[in-house]
Amino acid sequence: MPYQPPFNLTHPMLSLVADIAELIGIWNTAQGGELVPQLRRGNRIKTIQASLAIEQNTLTLEQVTAVLDGKVVLGPPKDVQEVKNAFLAYDAMPGWQPYELADLLAAHNILLHGLADDAGRIRNADVGVYQGKRLVHMAPPAGRVPLLLTQLLDWLKSTDAHPLIASCAFHYEFEFIHPFSDGNGRMGRLWQTLILSKWQSTLAYLPVESLIKHQQADYYRLLNQADKTADCSEFIVFLLHAIKDVLKQAIAAQQNMSVEMSVEMSVEITSRILELLADNPKLTLAQIAEVIGKSSRTVERAAAKLQREGKLKFIGPRKGGHWQVL
């Protein structure tokens, strides 16, 4: 019988998939096909800081930003190295295929570079997950990991499950197998992002990790619950809710950014109009539009706004008159 991660398709899952698909449509429309560079950068920083914070990295958003900018950061060298590695891994992500073992190992090698002697290699010893001194998950024996990982990647390649559901199921099963001696949490979150990005490219910049960071208790509780019940359905629903909530936040941020950019553009246009008319009051609005590369309608609206604000005045008849900058 073909391998299948332990979950059942439920109505809440289907409802969330529909909601997320609708939100992605809104998000893509708001972006005009491309995410605003400032948001792309900001979301990537949030993603990395949150994913590493879940693993006890102490660097703040400001410090992570400074590392990205090449600045010296006062923090544990291990934490700084984790951030540098994560940036390299997320930058390399578009070149990987989610179902390729070689790509998975390459990603782990980047994430754990300088941090683990076996970076990029499947573990060869048994491991357990502890909370304090309490064992909460005993991973499968090391000898079984290659087979389990191969089965999971093969399933991912051939499944007809919706990418949203498949990415969440993969996330759980990857953490259950725990294929590496270290870095399994950040690898699982990175790989889910990769899976989602192959479905919708802009999801590569959706900081789902930032929401998981604020709901760590539920994240780990549902992972443990899935282990005990051999059913990760509720964990999948949890992650789908996280994706939906972060999409809502991303849409709001995109809309705010668009408003800010519109204001900046308006200021730029009005300043240019005043500058041109101060030099040549006889210019027509159509001529100004041609000079600054904007539509006549845009320039007319900007000129009307300047007149309402008392910064510009037209003197004389429509034909033969001139502008006065006040």
Salt bridges, closest charged atoms under 4 A:
ASP19 OD2 - LYS244 NZ 2.99
GLU34 OE2 - ARG40 NH1 3.75
GLU55 OE2 - ARG189 NH2 2.65
ASP69 OD1 - ARG41 NH2 2.73
GLU82 OE2 - LYS78 NZ 2.64
GLU82 OE2 - ARG186 NH1 3.63
ASP91 OD1 - ARG44 NH1 3.66
ASP218 OD1 - ARG221 NH2 3.50
ASP227 OD2 - HIS137 ND1 2.94
GLU275 OE2 - ARG272 NH1 3.37
GLU300 OE1 - ARG297 NH1 3.77
GLU309 OE2 - LYS305 NZ 2.70
GLU309 OE1 - LYS311 NZ 3.45
